[in-house]
């Protein structure tokens, strides 16, 4: 099990749903950020994930400061 950087556009939708299910931020916001990350020359945003048996089990995003407030 190792952390992978998102570089495959084909994973975006499923990874966005994974994050949405955890944090309840709209899927579209994740999709847009992940697409931006694939084009970014600065490294922000960047998205990372861990999969076990093909299933996402963990992830993180390096993003610019946002005004989204999430209850934990």
N, C-alpha and C positions, 0 to 999 in steps of 0.2 A: 504494500500500500504506500503510495507516494503522492505528493501534491503535484498536480499538473497545471500548467498555465493554459488558459483557454486560447487556442489558436485555430480551432476548427469551427467554422461558421455553422456546421451541421449540428453542433451541440447546444447552440444558443437557446433555442426554444425550451428544451428539456431542462437545461440548467436554470433558466429564468423561472420556470415553474417551481423548481426545487427551492430557490430563494423566496419566491412568493409564498409558498406554503409555510415557510419558516417565519417570515417577517411581515407578511400581508401587504407589502408594497406592490403596486400593480405590475403585472407581468410585463406590460409594454415598457415601463421604466427600465426594467432590467434588460430587456431586449435591446433597447436603444443604447444603453450604456455599454453593453457587451459589443454591439456593432461598432460603436465609437472606439472602443478599446482595441479592436482588431485593426483599426486604421491609425491609431495614435502613434505619434513619433516621440512622445514624452514619457510614455509608460503609465499615464493616468488618463482614463481608467484602465485598470487591469483586473482580470478575474481569474481565480484559481479554484480548483476543485479536487476532491478525492472521490474515487469510485471503487466500490468493492463488488465484484461479480456483476459489473456493468451498471450498477446503481449508484447514484450520487449519495454520499453519506456525509460530506462536509464541503464547505466552500468559503471563500472570502473574496471581497472586492476591495481594491484600492481605488477610491473615488475622491473627487473634489468634495469639499464640505457642502452639505445639503441642508435644506430646511425641513426635511422629512423628520417627523418625530415618531418614534416607535416605542410603545410600552413593552417593557421586558418583564 
